[in-house]
Amino acid sequence: MSSKSRPLIVLVANNPYGHHLLTSQLLDTYGALNLDGAEIVLLCNGRMPSADPPSIRVVSFASRFGGMASSLNLILKLVHLRFTQPNAVYHLRGFVTGFLFCISRLCMLGGARFIYDPRGAFFLEWREAGRSRILSRLFGCVEARLIRHSVATIVTSDRFARLYRRLFGNAADFVTIYNATSFAYHDAARPLPKTGPLRLVYLGTFNHWHDMGEVARVMDSAARQIGRDRTELFIFCPDRFHTAVRQTFGTIGCAALTVDYVRYHDIPARLAKMHIGVSVVRPTLSTRIASPIKVADYVALGLVPLLNRGIGDFDAYFTAEGSAILYDFGSEVDVLGLADIRAAPNRRIYDAVSRGEARDRLSPVVERLCDDRIR
């Protein structure tokens, strides 16, 4: 980075400070960069009560009046920065923040210096959820504008890059940075136990793409084959799902069911005695390009991943190495070969999804973003 200037880097995200997505996808990676004294500010949508004290300056745009008021607050703060800090550079995490950034710049978007980091195809997700196709087309136009004017657009898989090149052309600079785990690698040489408790864990939320019924069906099938008397289930998800989870998973009748919320940085301790990590994602155009953080976390912590095929870049590796249990979404799950599964070969996947790799891939993009010659 040029020694002649120490730019202001504004990280913009629609998550609250302390949210695991913001932590693992953005803050931990920037914390690992050598930014030569650059000032970093985080514009975010409030703070979670459990958040640790921030190590950078955090500015909230959250409003007690709800989402629309919060969006307006963000636009006003971005307009203020535009005039008071004209040389500031931006990292926009998520389409919503990119959309609001676009509004704040109106027709002068080309004069801004920013990385666009959508983390998903929002306009496709909007359409898949059965929402307005007119708005979906509008969001697609905004997406194209953001990609065209960005210094680089971050995509979270090579599949993602191929999809966006097909949709938006080859002129954009797409950089693949997998959703990175924040955790150090755990030696995964230990075999799965042949006797005693075998623990399955699901991390995350539930929605149209992460169907609770399908997760329960997969865990039920696994428990039936393993033996319900030795299968223990752990569901770590936000509090608002706990009642439904207890009702749904309680019918499986395993040796134990634990339902809890776990802060992201507490996950390694809570997963230390787990064996199988479950990831279930409905395959759609918007999810086949995904890079689930939970899979990266399972790999880092030495768990055997149990996941459906067709999501992200690593199916072929898991199959070739015999280091995961793969099934087709909605189809039978076969865990009878558990004794032959070894998670140790997944070290190579960890190398791709580690915070260090995310840092190495992001670093040259940030260097270009902050270079004095870029205008």
Secondary structure as a PSIPRED ss2 file (coil, helix, strand):
# PSIPRED VFORMAT (PSIPRED V4.0)

   1 M C   1.000  0.000  0.000
   2 S C   1.000  0.000  0.000
   3 S C   1.000  0.000  0.000
   4 K C   1.000  0.000  0.000
   5 S C   1.000  0.000  0.000
   6 R C   1.000  0.000  0.000
   7 P C   1.000  0.000  0.000
   8 L E   0.000  0.000  1.000
   9 I E   0.000  0.000  1.000
  10 V E   0.000  0.000  1.000
  11 L E   0.000  0.000  1.000
  12 V E   0.000  0.000  1.000
  13 A E   0.000  0.000  1.000
  14 N C   1.000  0.000  0.000
  15 N C   1.000  0.000  0.000
  16 P C   1.000  0.000  0.000
  17 Y E   0.000  0.000  1.000
  18 G C   1.000  0.000  0.000
  19 H C   1.000  0.000  0.000
  20 H H   0.000  1.000  0.000
  21 L H   0.000  1.000  0.000
  22 L H   0.000  1.000  0.000
  23 T H   0.000  1.000  0.000
  24 S H   0.000  1.000  0.000
  25 Q H   0.000  1.000  0.000
  26 L H   0.000  1.000  0.000
  27 L H   0.000  1.000  0.000
  28 D H   0.000  1.000  0.000
  29 T H   0.000  1.000  0.000
  30 Y H   0.000  1.000  0.000
  31 G H   0.000  1.000  0.000
  32 A H   0.000  1.000  0.000
  33 L C   1.000  0.000  0.000
  34 N C   1.000  0.000  0.000
  35 L C   1.000  0.000  0.000
  36 D C   1.000  0.000  0.000
  37 G C   1.000  0.000  0.000
  38 A C   1.000  0.000  0.000
  39 E E   0.000  0.000  1.000
  40 I E   0.000  0.000  1.000
  41 V E   0.000  0.000  1.000
  42 L E   0.000  0.000  1.000
  43 L E   0.000  0.000  1.000
  44 C E   0.000  0.000  1.000
  45 N C   1.000  0.000  0.000
  46 G C   1.000  0.000  0.000
  47 R E   0.000  0.000  1.000
  48 M C   1.000  0.000  0.000
  49 P C   1.000  0.000  0.000
  50 S C   1.000  0.000  0.000
  51 A C   1.000  0.000  0.000
  52 D C   1.000  0.000  0.000
  53 P C   1.000  0.000  0.000
  54 P C   1.000  0.000  0.000
  55 S C   1.000  0.000  0.000
  56 I C   1.000  0.000  0.000
  57 R E   0.000  0.000  1.000
  58 V E   0.000  0.000  1.000
  59 V E   0.000  0.000  1.000
  60 S E   0.000  0.000  1.000
  61 F C   1.000  0.000  0.000
  62 A C   1.000  0.000  0.000
  63 S C   1.000  0.000  0.000
  64 R C   1.000  0.000  0.000
  65 F C   1.000  0.000  0.000
  66 G C   1.000  0.000  0.000
  67 G H   0.000  1.000  0.000
  68 M H   0.000  1.000  0.000
  69 A H   0.000  1.000  0.000
  70 S H   0.000  1.000  0.000
  71 S H   0.000  1.000  0.000
  72 L H   0.000  1.000  0.000
  73 N H   0.000  1.000  0.000
  74 L H   0.000  1.000  0.000
  75 I H   0.000  1.000  0.000
  76 L H   0.000  1.000  0.000
  77 K H   0.000  1.000  0.000
  78 L H   0.000  1.000  0.000
  79 V H   0.000  1.000  0.000
  80 H H   0.000  1.000  0.000
  81 L H   0.000  1.000  0.000
  82 R H   0.000  1.000  0.000
  83 F H   0.000  1.000  0.000
  84 T H   0.000  1.000  0.000
  85 Q C   1.000  0.000  0.000
  86 P C   1.000  0.000  0.000
  87 N C   1.000  0.000  0.000
  88 A C   1.000  0.000  0.000
  89 V E   0.000  0.000  1.000
  90 Y E   0.000  0.000  1.000
  91 H E   0.000  0.000  1.000
  92 L E   0.000  0.000  1.000
  93 R E   0.000  0.000  1.000
  94 G C   1.000  0.000  0.000
  95 F H   0.000  1.000  0.000
  96 V H   0.000  1.000  0.000
  97 T H   0.000  1.000  0.000
  98 G H   0.000  1.000  0.000
  99 F H   0.000  1.000  0.000
 100 L H   0.000  1.000  0.000
 101 F H   0.000  1.000  0.000
 102 C H   0.000  1.000  0.000
 103 I H   0.000  1.000  0.000
 104 S H   0.000  1.000  0.000
 105 R H   0.000  1.000  0.000
 106 L H   0.000  1.000  0.000
 107 C H   0.000  1.000  0.000
 108 M H   0.000  1.000  0.000
 109 L H   0.000  1.000  0.000
 110 G H   0.000  1.000  0.000
 111 G H   0.000  1.000  0.000
 112 A C   1.000  0.000  0.000
 113 R C   1.000  0.000  0.000
 114 F E   0.000  0.000  1.000
 115 I E   0.000  0.000  1.000
 116 Y E   0.000  0.000  1.000
 117 D E   0.000  0.000  1.000
 118 P C   1.000  0.000  0.000
 119 R C   1.000  0.000  0.000
 120 G C   1.000  0.000  0.000
 121 A C   1.000  0.000  0.000
 122 F H   0.000  1.000  0.000
 123 F H   0.000  1.000  0.000
 124 L H   0.000  1.000  0.000
 125 E H   0.000  1.000  0.000
 126 W H   0.000  1.000  0.000
 127 R H   0.000  1.000  0.000
 128 E H   0.000  1.000  0.000
 129 A C   1.000  0.000  0.000
 130 G C   1.000  0.000  0.000
 131 R C   1.000  0.000  0.000
 132 S C   1.000  0.000  0.000
 133 R H   0.000  1.000  0.000
 134 I H   0.000  1.000  0.000
 135 L H   0.000  1.000  0.000
 136 S H   0.000  1.000  0.000
 137 R H   0.000  1.000  0.000
 138 L H   0.000  1.000  0.000
 139 F H   0.000  1.000  0.000
 140 G H   0.000  1.000  0.000
 141 C H   0.000  1.000  0.000
 142 V H   0.000  1.000  0.000
 143 E H   0.000  1.000  0.000
 144 A H   0.000  1.000  0.000
 145 R H   0.000  1.000  0.000
 146 L H   0.000  1.000  0.000
 147 I H   0.000  1.000  0.000
 148 R H   0.000  1.000  0.000
 149 H H   0.000  1.000  0.000
 150 S C   1.000  0.000  0.000
 151 V C   1.000  0.000  0.000
 152 A E   0.000  0.000  1.000
 153 T E   0.000  0.000  1.000
 154 I E   0.000  0.000  1.000
 155 V E   0.000  0.000  1.000
 156 T C   1.000  0.000  0.000
 157 S C   1.000  0.000  0.000
 158 D H   0.000  1.000  0.000
 159 R H   0.000  1.000  0.000
 160 F H   0.000  1.000  0.000
 161 A H   0.000  1.000  0.000
 162 R H   0.000  1.000  0.000
 163 L H   0.000  1.000  0.000
 164 Y H   0.000  1.000  0.000
 165 R H   0.000  1.000  0.000
 166 R H   0.000  1.000  0.000
 167 L H   0.000  1.000  0.000
 168 F H   0.000  1.000  0.000
 169 G C   1.000  0.000  0.000
 170 N C   1.000  0.000  0.000
 171 A C   1.000  0.000  0.000
 172 A C   1.000  0.000  0.000
 173 D C   1.000  0.000  0.000
 174 F E   0.000  0.000  1.000
 175 V E   0.000  0.000  1.000
 176 T E   0.000  0.000  1.000
 177 I C   1.000  0.000  0.000
 178 Y C   1.000  0.000  0.000
 179 N C   1.000  0.000  0.000
 180 A C   1.000  0.000  0.000
 181 T E   0.000  0.000  1.000
 182 S C   1.000  0.000  0.000
 183 F C   1.000  0.000  0.000
 184 A C   1.000  0.000  0.000
 185 Y C   1.000  0.000  0.000
 186 H C   1.000  0.000  0.000
 187 D C   1.000  0.000  0.000
 188 A C   1.000  0.000  0.000
 189 A C   1.000  0.000  0.000
 190 R C   1.000  0.000  0.000
 191 P C   1.000  0.000  0.000
 192 L C   1.000  0.000  0.000
 193 P C   1.000  0.000  0.000
 194 K C   1.000  0.000  0.000
 195 T C   1.000  0.000  0.000
 196 G C   1.000  0.000  0.000
 197 P C   1.000  0.000  0.000
 198 L E   0.000  0.000  1.000
 199 R E   0.000  0.000  1.000
 200 L E   0.000  0.000  1.000
 201 V E   0.000  0.000  1.000
 202 Y E   0.000  0.000  1.000
 203 L E   0.000  0.000  1.000
 204 G C   1.000  0.000  0.000
 205 T C   1.000  0.000  0.000
 206 F C   1.000  0.000  0.000
 207 N C   1.000  0.000  0.000
 208 H C   1.000  0.000  0.000
 209 W C   1.000  0.000  0.000
 210 H C   1.000  0.000  0.000
 211 D C   1.000  0.000  0.000
 212 M H   0.000  1.000  0.000
 213 G H   0.000  1.000  0.000
 214 E H   0.000  1.000  0.000
 215 V H   0.000  1.000  0.000
 216 A H   0.000  1.000  0.000
 217 R H   0.000  1.000  0.000
 218 V H   0.000  1.000  0.000
 219 M H   0.000  1.000  0.000
 220 D H   0.000  1.000  0.000
 221 S H   0.000  1.000  0.000
 222 A H   0.000  1.000  0.000
 223 A H   0.000  1.000  0.000
 224 R H   0.000  1.000  0.000
 225 Q H   0.000  1.000  0.000
 226 I H   0.000  1.000  0.000
 227 G C   1.000  0.000  0.000
 228 R H   0.000  1.000  0.000
 229 D H   0.000  1.000  0.000
 230 R H   0.000  1.000  0.000
 231 T E   0.000  0.000  1.000
 232 E E   0.000  0.000  1.000
 233 L E   0.000  0.000  1.000
 234 F E   0.000  0.000  1.000
 235 I E   0.000  0.000  1.000
 236 F E   0.000  0.000  1.000
 237 C C   1.000  0.000  0.000
 238 P C   1.000  0.000  0.000
 239 D H   0.000  1.000  0.000
 240 R H   0.000  1.000  0.000
 241 F H   0.000  1.000  0.000
 242 H H   0.000  1.000  0.000
 243 T H   0.000  1.000  0.000
 244 A H   0.000  1.000  0.000
 245 V H   0.000  1.000  0.000
 246 R H   0.000  1.000  0.000
 247 Q H   0.000  1.000  0.000
 248 T H   0.000  1.000  0.000
 249 F H   0.000  1.000  0.000
 250 G H   0.000  1.000  0.000
 251 T H   0.000  1.000  0.000
 252 I H   0.000  1.000  0.000
 253 G C   1.000  0.000  0.000
 254 C C   1.000  0.000  0.000
 255 A C   1.000  0.000  0.000
 256 A E   0.000  0.000  1.000
 257 L E   0.000  0.000  1.000
 258 T E   0.000  0.000  1.000
 259 V E   0.000  0.000  1.000
 260 D E   0.000  0.000  1.000
 261 Y C   1.000  0.000  0.000
 262 V C   1.000  0.000  0.000
 263 R C   1.000  0.000  0.000
 264 Y H   0.000  1.000  0.000
 265 H H   0.000  1.000  0.000
 266 D H   0.000  1.000  0.000
 267 I H   0.000  1.000  0.000
 268 P H   0.000  1.000  0.000
 269 A H   0.000  1.000  0.000
 270 R H   0.000  1.000  0.000
 271 L C   1.000  0.000  0.000
 272 A C   1.000  0.000  0.000
 273 K C   1.000  0.000  0.000
 274 M C   1.000  0.000  0.000
 275 H C   1.000  0.000  0.000
 276 I E   0.000  0.000  1.000
 277 G E   0.000  0.000  1.000
 278 V E   0.000  0.000  1.000
 279 S E   0.000  0.000  1.000
 280 V C   1.000  0.000  0.000
 281 V C   1.000  0.000  0.000
 282 R C   1.000  0.000  0.000
 283 P C   1.000  0.000  0.000
 284 T C   1.000  0.000  0.000
 285 L C   1.000  0.000  0.000
 286 S C   1.000  0.000  0.000
 287 T C   1.000  0.000  0.000
 288 R C   1.000  0.000  0.000
 289 I C   1.000  0.000  0.000
 290 A C   1.000  0.000  0.000
 291 S C   1.000  0.000  0.000
 292 P C   1.000  0.000  0.000
 293 I H   0.000  1.000  0.000
 294 K H   0.000  1.000  0.000
 295 V H   0.000  1.000  0.000
 296 A H   0.000  1.000  0.000
 297 D H   0.000  1.000  0.000
 298 Y H   0.000  1.000  0.000
 299 V H   0.000  1.000  0.000
 300 A H   0.000  1.000  0.000
 301 L C   1.000  0.000  0.000
 302 G C   1.000  0.000  0.000
 303 L C   1.000  0.000  0.000
 304 V E   0.000  0.000  1.000
 305 P E   0.000  0.000  1.000
 306 L E   0.000  0.000  1.000
 307 L E   0.000  0.000  1.000
 308 N E   0.000  0.000  1.000
 309 R C   1.000  0.000  0.000
 310 G C   1.000  0.000  0.000
 311 I C   1.000  0.000  0.000
 312 G C   1.000  0.000  0.000
 313 D C   1.000  0.000  0.000
 314 F C   1.000  0.000  0.000
 315 D H   0.000  1.000  0.000
 316 A H   0.000  1.000  0.000
 317 Y H   0.000  1.000  0.000
 318 F H   0.000  1.000  0.000
 319 T H   0.000  1.000  0.000
 320 A H   0.000  1.000  0.000
 321 E H   0.000  1.000  0.000
 322 G C   1.000  0.000  0.000
 323 S C   1.000  0.000  0.000
 324 A C   1.000  0.000  0.000
 325 I E   0.000  0.000  1.000
 326 L E   0.000  0.000  1.000
 327 Y E   0.000  0.000  1.000
 328 D C   1.000  0.000  0.000
 329 F C   1.000  0.000  0.000
 330 G C   1.000  0.000  0.000
 331 S C   1.000  0.000  0.000
 332 E C   1.000  0.000  0.000
 333 V C   1.000  0.000  0.000
 334 D C   1.000  0.000  0.000
 335 V C   1.000  0.000  0.000
 336 L C   1.000  0.000  0.000
 337 G C   1.000  0.000  0.000
 338 L H   0.000  1.000  0.000
 339 A H   0.000  1.000  0.000
 340 D H   0.000  1.000  0.000
 341 I C   1.000  0.000  0.000
 342 R C   1.000  0.000  0.000
 343 A C   1.000  0.000  0.000
 344 A H   0.000  1.000  0.000
 345 P H   0.000  1.000  0.000
 346 N H   0.000  1.000  0.000
 347 R H   0.000  1.000  0.000
 348 R H   0.000  1.000  0.000
 349 I H   0.000  1.000  0.000
 350 Y H   0.000  1.000  0.000
 351 D H   0.000  1.000  0.000
 352 A H   0.000  1.000  0.000
 353 V H   0.000  1.000  0.000
 354 S E   0.000  0.000  1.000
 355 R H   0.000  1.000  0.000
 356 G H   0.000  1.000  0.000
 357 E H   0.000  1.000  0.000
 358 A H   0.000  1.000  0.000
 359 R H   0.000  1.000  0.000
 360 D H   0.000  1.000  0.000
 361 R H   0.000  1.000  0.000
 362 L H   0.000  1.000  0.000
 363 S H   0.000  1.000  0.000
 364 P H   0.000  1.000  0.000
 365 V H   0.000  1.000  0.000
 366 V H   0.000  1.000  0.000
 367 E H   0.000  1.000  0.000
 368 R H   0.000  1.000  0.000
 369 L H   0.000  1.000  0.000
 370 C H   0.000  1.000  0.000
 371 D C   1.000  0.000  0.000
 372 D C   1.000  0.000  0.000
 373 R C   1.000  0.000  0.000
 374 I C   1.000  0.000  0.000
 375 R C   1.000  0.000  0.000
